[in-house]
Amino acid sequence: MTEFNDKCVIVTGGASGFGKAMCEKFAAAGASVVVADLNLAGAETIAGALPSAIAVAIDVADEAQNAALANAAVQAYGKIDVVCANAGIPHRVVSAIEMDTEEFDRMFAINTRSVFLAAKYCAPHMPAGSAMVATSSIGAKRPRPGLAAYYAAKGAVLTLTQALAVELAPDIRVNAVCPVSAPTGFDLNASGVAELPEQINAQVIAGIPMGRRATPEDVADATYFLASDQAKFLTGVCLDVDGGRAIQ
Ligand SMILES: NC(=O)c1ccc[n+]([C@@H]2O[C@H](COP(=O)([O-])OP(=O)(O)OC[C@H]3O[C@@H](n4cnc5c(N)ncnc54)[C@H](O)[C@@H]3O)[C@@H](O)[C@H]2O)c1
């Protein structure tokens, strides 16, 4: 595929899970990929396996590091065509009223402020026809108990996506994906164990009409679609990638 030849695609959180699959998907379509992650060694491994890519260390909650990311992309590839503002992290499952206030703020810094900062520093370098795709969560629309601050932060991402969409149109389209639960590094951060216990896994699947959790490829495919010309009239869309979870 050559759909993204001569295009520069930034993927934050590109070292693992959804972001890794996004990097591979865009690279397979000819893109030069900026693999941006807190985990530089992981980002370097992903970038090293792609035909045209660089790795950049970033904490997406940090303003100066977002400016540096945009500059690094422009220095390497001259412009920015797609930004996948994907990096994010849940808190450990806890009831809302027992959560530390600092943890609540940290959720908004990593999951929401990151999307604002990506737009603020990348948009000036994005030509007409560019696209941004944020990774929200189906929990932003249908929260379950235990992740209140995380879901609230992802809910704010949906509003921010729509607000950016109206401000940046017609030159830059801004959309979001809302994935359902998937077995990635997310599980370890939310539950403390890398693989969900069988009983919990079965409970999660029971709430998903398609009968399975999402895969990184499911989310990368939807992100790719929203960034591509196939979605050239779509902006402000928050696309559920949830196997029907939200209609249960
Ligand atoms: N896996 C799920 O169940 C699920 C469901 C809905 C939404 N999401 C969202 O999908 C996105 C990707 O998560 P994933 O499931 O692939 O998890 P993951 O843990 O496998 O990958 C997240 C990546 O983001 C990086 N990262 C974390 N904090 C960062 C920071 N401050 N700055 C830069 N990079 C940082 C990590 O190093 C990691 O490489 C996140 O925004 C997450 O909230 C995940």
The ligand as an SDF file (V2000), in Angstrom:
LIG
                    3D

 44 48  0  0  0  0  0  0  0  0999 V2000
   -6.4200   -1.5020   26.4110 N   0  0  0  0  0  0  0  0  0  0  0  0
   -7.6100   -1.0800   26.7410 C   0  0  0  0  0  0  0  0  0  0  0  0
   -8.4320   -1.7950   27.3440 O   0  0  0  0  0  0  0  0  0  0  0  0
   -8.0210    0.3320   26.3810 C   0  0  0  0  0  0  0  0  0  0  0  0
   -9.3880    0.6000   26.1780 C   0  0  0  0  0  0  0  0  0  0  0  0
   -9.7600    1.8850   25.8270 C   0  0  0  0  0  0  0  0  0  0  0  0
   -8.8070    2.8690   25.6500 C   0  0  0  0  0  0  0  0  0  0  0  0
   -7.4790    2.5860   25.8510 N   0  0  0  0  0  0  0  0  0  0  0  0
   -6.5150    3.6560   25.6220 C   0  0  0  0  0  0  0  0  0  0  0  0
   -5.6840    3.2770   24.5390 O   0  0  0  0  0  0  0  0  0  0  0  0
   -4.4640    4.0020   24.5990 C   0  0  0  0  0  0  0  0  0  0  0  0
   -3.3120    3.0610   24.4010 C   0  0  0  0  0  0  0  0  0  0  0  0
   -3.2680    2.1600   25.5010 O   0  0  0  0  0  0  0  0  0  0  0  0
   -2.9090    0.6150   25.3320 P   0  0  0  0  0  0  0  0  0  0  0  0
   -4.1180   -0.1510   25.6770 O   0  0  0  0  0  0  0  0  0  0  0  0
   -2.2450    0.3830   24.0290 O   0  0  0  0  0  0  0  0  0  0  0  0
   -1.8990    0.4330   26.5760 O   0  0  0  0  0  0  0  0  0  0  0  0
   -0.3470    0.1220   26.6580 P   0  0  0  0  0  0  0  0  0  0  0  0
    0.0030    0.2850   28.0930 O   0  0  0  0  0  0  0  0  0  0  0  0
   -0.0570   -1.1820   25.9950 O   0  0  0  0  0  0  0  0  0  0  0  0
    0.3460    1.2730   25.7990 O   0  0  0  0  0  0  0  0  0  0  0  0
    0.4190    2.5990   26.2710 C   0  0  0  0  0  0  0  0  0  0  0  0
    1.7390    3.2030   25.8120 C   0  0  0  0  0  0  0  0  0  0  0  0
    1.7210    4.5770   26.2390 O   0  0  0  0  0  0  0  0  0  0  0  0
    2.9500    4.8660   26.8630 C   0  0  0  0  0  0  0  0  0  0  0  0
    2.7580    5.9380   27.8510 N   0  0  0  0  0  0  0  0  0  0  0  0
    2.1420    5.8520   29.0510 C   0  0  0  0  0  0  0  0  0  0  0  0
    2.1700    7.0350   29.6730 N   0  0  0  0  0  0  0  0  0  0  0  0
    2.8220    7.8910   28.8410 C   0  0  0  0  0  0  0  0  0  0  0  0
    3.1780    9.2480   28.9270 C   0  0  0  0  0  0  0  0  0  0  0  0
    2.8870    9.9850   30.0040 N   0  0  0  0  0  0  0  0  0  0  0  0
    3.8460    9.8010   27.8830 N   0  0  0  0  0  0  0  0  0  0  0  0
    4.1560    9.0540   26.7990 C   0  0  0  0  0  0  0  0  0  0  0  0
    3.8560    7.7730   26.6570 N   0  0  0  0  0  0  0  0  0  0  0  0
    3.1880    7.1870   27.6800 C   0  0  0  0  0  0  0  0  0  0  0  0
    3.4090    3.5660   27.5130 C   0  0  0  0  0  0  0  0  0  0  0  0
    4.8250    3.5670   27.7170 O   0  0  0  0  0  0  0  0  0  0  0  0
    2.9560    2.5440   26.4830 C   0  0  0  0  0  0  0  0  0  0  0  0
    3.9550    2.3000   25.5170 O   0  0  0  0  0  0  0  0  0  0  0  0
   -4.4720    4.7160   25.9580 C   0  0  0  0  0  0  0  0  0  0  0  0
   -4.8620    6.0620   25.7710 O   0  0  0  0  0  0  0  0  0  0  0  0
   -5.5240    3.9530   26.7270 C   0  0  0  0  0  0  0  0  0  0  0  0
   -6.0810    4.7360   27.7560 O   0  0  0  0  0  0  0  0  0  0  0  0
   -7.0770    1.3330   26.1900 C   0  0  0  0  0  0  0  0  0  0  0  0
  1  2  1  0
  2  3  2  0
  2  4  1  0
  4  5  1  0
  4 44  2  0
  5  6  2  0
  6  7  1  0
  7  8  2  0
  8  9  1  0
  8 44  1  0
  9 10  1  0
  9 42  1  0
 10 11  1  0
 11 12  1  0
 11 40  1  0
 12 13  1  0
 13 14  1  0
 14 15  2  0
 14 16  1  0
 14 17  1  0
 17 18  1  0
 18 19  2  0
 18 20  1  0
 18 21  1  0
 21 22  1  0
 22 23  1  0
 23 24  1  0
 23 38  1  0
 24 25  1  0
 25 26  1  0
 25 36  1  0
 26 27  1  0
 26 35  1  0
 27 28  2  0
 28 29  1  0
 29 30  1  0
 29 35  2  0
 30 31  1  0
 30 32  2  0
 32 33  1  0
 33 34  2  0
 34 35  1  0
 36 37  1  0
 36 38  1  0
 38 39  1  0
 40 41  1  0
 40 42  1  0
 42 43  1  0
M  CHG  2   8   1  16  -1
M  END
$$$$
